[in-house]
């Protein structure tokens, strides 16, 4: 075991820990980041041609913490000779392939990244964490750390009725490698209601007549929800709303998470319209071999060696029916998890009654010691800011403050015009006004 103890070891190198590594790079900080993959890759299974990010270019790895950083998206555009074309394009939203290339460009400049290291075990040695990582050749490396940052990402979710299903089921995470095989069949069913489901359906719809397959889209949502993207709604990706959400009881937070799905898991309005326009265009030549089923849940399925038989239930009617399909794509999202390599130190970490990380407001999960932090594993405790790329630098800044003991990157604490709870100057209901003036009134628009 090496005697060297790092200030910080990050486990997992997705966009959030990559952003943390970029923000830590200029600091006097001994940090290393470990990942089992050979290099950075961002949703390559959904890297559809022409697909854009759902956040503006300012939501890169660093800009919202440090607009002067040499690791910004604009710096990448300049370095690759694409700044003026991007300017002329006049769109805030980069291509998804551009964002991936930008992240790989940043990763290539950071000496703190260690690829090909799969973390297999984390142990404790007094106040130091001992991280063991296995390389492809089987050798195990040991890293000692004063602080851990868990950025292991989320895992694909498979509905309960389909988890033990035999047959070539495809999750949206692996869509592109399976696309040709899916198109070779006589029918394809896409299950899901979010952006990924819509992108896959739109991609398959374009070739439905050329390849001559039937294409179905099944969602348990009562309609195809567009993502809410109005400015006052976007204020919910703010420090104030995160403060408000985190302070709510667990049951209320879980209910809100279900009710707020359209804030981060809906479909972009432009894509909804494009799907309709494509259906309309193709229908001019005759009926389009497709069926869109809303308010319909997949209860289960069976595979007979050639086709899936899906058991469906229509929620409003309360009736069940079956539908067969040769190809099945599950665009059913992702969920955070507690990785097994943490088992030896679980007694030091905070978990809730459902076995999830009980993440503190400062993103720590170790009983207030502020030595272990989580990135994008806290949607159930922090709300919609957890997976938001634009809020990632804010969270990284908070983590770095805890690690180095000072605020390196100043963070905005109040950015919203609205109040998410009871205003601080509000008086109890029924209390008398003072000198005829409502004590809760706002004077001159001051907040």
N, C-alpha and C positions, 0 to 999 in steps of 0.2 A: 504494500500500500504506500502510495506517495505521501510524504509528509506535508505537501503543499495543500493549503486550504483556500479555496476560491471564495471570493465575496459572494458570488452568485452562480448557481448552476440552473440553467433553463432546460426543461425536459420537453421535447417537441419543438419543431420549428415550422409552424404555420405562419400566417401573416402577423399574428399578434406577438408571438415571441421573436419573430424576425424584426418587427418594429421596435421591440424592447432592446434587442441586440444593437440595432442601428442607433437608438438614442443613448445607449450605454457606451458606445464606441468612443466618443470624445472625452469621456470621463475617466478619472483616475480610479478605475474599477476593474478588478480581476474577475471577469465573467466568461463562462463557456456555456455553449448551448448544444444539446445532444439530440440527434434524430436518427432513426433506423434506416431511413431512405438514403439513396445515393446522392440526392440533391433536391432542391426546392421544386415542388410541383403543386399547383393550385387548381383543384377541380378539373383535372385533365379529362376525366370521363364526361364532362359537360362542356368542353371547349368547342361549342358550336360556332361555325363561321358566322361572323357578324354580330354575335351576342355581346352585349355591353354589360358593364357593372351597373348595379342599381344605386350607386352612390357617386357623387361628383369626384373629380380628380383630386380635390383637396383632401379627400378621405384616403390619403395614401398612408404609408407606414409612419411618417414623422411630422408632416406639415402642421397638423393641429396642435402639436407640442412645440415644434421648432420650425417656423417657416424658412429659416436660413439654413437648414440642414443640407449638406451635400448629398443626402440620400432621398431627396424629394422626387416626386413623379416628374415635375418640371425639369429637374436636373437630369433625369434619365432621358427625357425628350430632347434636351439640348445635346447630351452626350451622344445620342444616336441619330442626330440630324432630323428629328421629327417635330421640333418645336413649332416651326412656322406652319407646316401642314396641319398640326393639331389646332393651331390658332385659326387658320382659315376654315377648318371644319366647323367651328362654332358650335361645339357640343361639350357640355361639362362632363359627359359620361364616356370614359375610355372603353375601348374594346376589351373584352375579358382576356383575350390573348395578349393585349398590351399590358394589362395589369400583371399577368403572370410573368411576362418578359421583364417588366420593371422589377418585380420582386427577385427574380433570378439575378438581375444585374446588381441589386443591392447585396444579395447573398454572396456574390462573387467577390465583393470587396471587404467582407468581414472575416477577420482572422479568428474570431471567437467561435465560429460554427464548426461543429464536429459531426460530419455525416457518417453514415454507416455504423452508428453506435445505437443499438437497441437496448434501452434501459430495462433490466430484468429484476432489479431489486433496489429498494431504498431502505437503509438502516439508520439508526441513531447512535451517535457516540457523544454522550453528554449534549452539548449545544451545537454539535456539528452533525450534519447529515452526510451519510456515506452512500454514494450512488454507484451502482455497479452496472456497467454497460457492456454488452457483448457485440463483438465485431463479426463479420461474415465468416472469418476463418475459425470462429469459436473461441478466440481469446477474449478474456474479460478484463476491462479496464476499470479502475476505481477512481472516483472523483470525490473529494471532500468539499463541502459547501456550508457556508454560514447561512445562506438563504437559498431556498428553492422556489422556482416559478414553474408551475405546471401549465404547459400550453399544449396538452396532448390532443386537443381538438374534440370533435364529436364523432359518434359512430352512426352508421345508417340504421334507421328504424324500420323494422318489418312488423306489420300488424300481427296481433296474437294469432289469428286464425290461419296465418300463412307461414309461421315460423318453422314448422316441421314438414313443410311441403317439399316433396321430391320434385325434380324437374328443373329445367334451365331458367329459373327466375332471375331477372335482371333488376338490380337496384339502379336508380338514376346515377349513382356515383360511378357505375361502370357502363353507362349507356353507349358511348361512342365505340368502344371495342366490340360491343355486341350488335351494333346497328345492322351490319350486313346480314348477319344470321337472322335477325328479326324480320328484315325485309323479305327474306327468302320464303317465309311462311305465308299462309293464306289469310291470316288474321293476327292482329296485335291489339292488346288492351293495355292502356296506360291508366294506372291507379294513382290518384293524388289530386290536390287542388291548388298547389302553389306555383311559383315561377318555374321551377324545374319541370313539373308536369306539363305546364303550358308550352315550354320551349320544346320538349320532346314531342308533344302532340303536333305542334306546328311543323317541326322538322319532318316527321313522318307523313303529315298531311300533304306536304308538297309533292311527294312521290307516290301517293296512294293510287293514282290512276296508272302510272307507268309500271309499277310493280304488281298492281292488281291484288292488293290485300284489303280486307275489311279493317277499319281502324275504329276502336272504341275508346272513349274517355270516361272513366268512372270516378266520381268523387262523392264523399259523404257530406260535403258542404251543401247547404240548400241552394247555393248558386255559385257561379264562378266569380269570386270576390276580387275586385281590383284592389291593389295595394293603396292604402291611404297615404297620400303624399302631399297633403296641404301643409302650409307653413306652420299653423298653430298645432297641428298634429305632430309635425317634426320636432316641435319643442319638447316632446316627450323623450327625445334622445338628448337629454340635458342632465347636468349634475343635480338640479333641483328635483326633477322627476325621479331620478335614481334615489335621492335622499328620501323622498316621499314613499316610493315603492318599497324600499328596504325596511322602512319603519312599520309597515303594515303587518298584521298577523299572517302566519303562513297560509292559512286557509283562504284568506282574501287574496293573497298574492297568486296562489294557484288558480283561483277563479278568474282573476284578471288576465293571467297568462292565456287562458283559453279564450276569453272574450276579445283579447287584443291581437289575435292571430293575423288579422288583416293589416296590422301595422308593419309586420316584417315578413309574413308568409303568404301574402296575397300575390296577385299577378299584376304586372305593370299594365296600366290602362292602354298604352300603345300596343302591347302584345295582344291584349284581348281584342282590340279593334282589328289588328292584322289577321288574327285567326278568323274573325267573322268575314273580313274582306276576301280572304283566301277561300273560305267555304263558298262565298257568293260567286267568286270568279270561277271556281271549278264547277259549280252547279249550272252554269250557263250551257255546259256541254251535256248535262244530264244529271241524274241523282248521284250524289257523292256517297260512296260506300263507307259511311261513318255514323256513329251514334254517340251522342253526348248524354250521359246519365248523371244527373245531380241528385242530392239527398239519398244517395245509394251507397250503402256500406258493404264491403266485401267481408262476409262472415267466415268464409273458409273456402277451400279449393282442394281438388284432387288432380293428380297427374296420371294419365293412363299410358304413358310412354310416347304419346304423340301430341296430345292436347291437354290443356287445363280446363276443368269444369269449375267455374266460379259460382259460389252460392252467394247471392246478393239479397239485400233487404232494403226496401224502400221505406224510409223512416216515416214519411207523412201518411202513407197508405198502410204501413204495417204488414206488407206482404213480402214474401220471399219468392225468388225465381232463380233459375240457373242460366248461365251463358257460357259458351265454350270459346276458347281462343288458343291459337298455336303459340303465340308469344305473349309474355307477361312482363310489364315494366312497372316497378314500384317506385314512384316518386313520392315516397312517404316520409321524407325528411330525415333529420338527424337528432341525436340526443347526447347530452353530456354523460360521462360515466366516471366512476372512481376506478382507476387502473389497478390491476392486481399487484403490480410491483410495489404498491404502497402498503401492502398487508402488514409488514413488520413494524410500521410506524402509525397504524390507524389509531392506536390509543392516544396519540398526540394530536390527532386531527379532529375537526368538528364535523359531524355528520348529523343530518336531521332524521326524523322518524322513518323516512322513506329511503334512507341510505344514500342521500345526495349530500354533496358538500354543503355545509351550513356556512356560507361565505359571509364574512364580516363586511361592513361598509368599505373598509380599506382594502378589500380583496384578499385578506389573510384568512387562513382556515386552521389556525393552530392555537386557539384559545387566547388570542390577544398578544402572543409573543412576537408576532410580525416577522416570522422566519420562513413561513410557507405561504405562497400566494397562488391564486388561480386566475387564468386568463380564459375567457369564453367558456366557463363552466358554471356560470352564476346567473343564468337567465331567470331561474326560479327565485332568486334572492334580489337581483338588481334590475330585472325587467328588460325592456327592449334594447338597452344600451349594450348588453353583454355581447351579442353577435355583431353589433354595428361597427363596420370598419372605421368610420370616422371618429368613433369614441375610443378606439383602441389606444391612440397616443395619450389620451387623457388618463386612461387606466395605467398605462406604462409609466407615465410621469408620477402617478401616486405610488406605484411600487418602487420606483427608483428613489423617491423621497424617503421611503422607509429603509431602504438598503443603505443609502449614503448618509442619512441623518439630516438632510436639508432639502429644501425645494429647489431642485436644479432647473426644472422647466415650470414656470408659473402656470397655474391652472385656473381657468375661469370657474368661479363658484356659482355665479348667478348670470344666466344668459336668457332666461325666458321672461316674456312679458306677463304670462298668466301665473296664477297661484294654483298649486295642485292639492293643497290641503286647506285648512282654515287659516286665513291671514293672521299674522302675528299680532296685528293691532285690533283684531275683532274682539268685541265684548260679548259676554255670555248672553244667550237669548233671554229677552225680557228685561235686561238691564236698562236703566234709565239713561237718556242722553245727558251729556254734560253741557249746561248752559244752552240748551236747545240745539246743540250740535251733535250729530251722530258721531260717536267716538270712533266708529269703524270707517268713517269716510276717508277718501283719498283726496288730498288737496293738491290741485295743480298738476295732477298726473304723477306725483312723486310716488315711488314704490318703497 
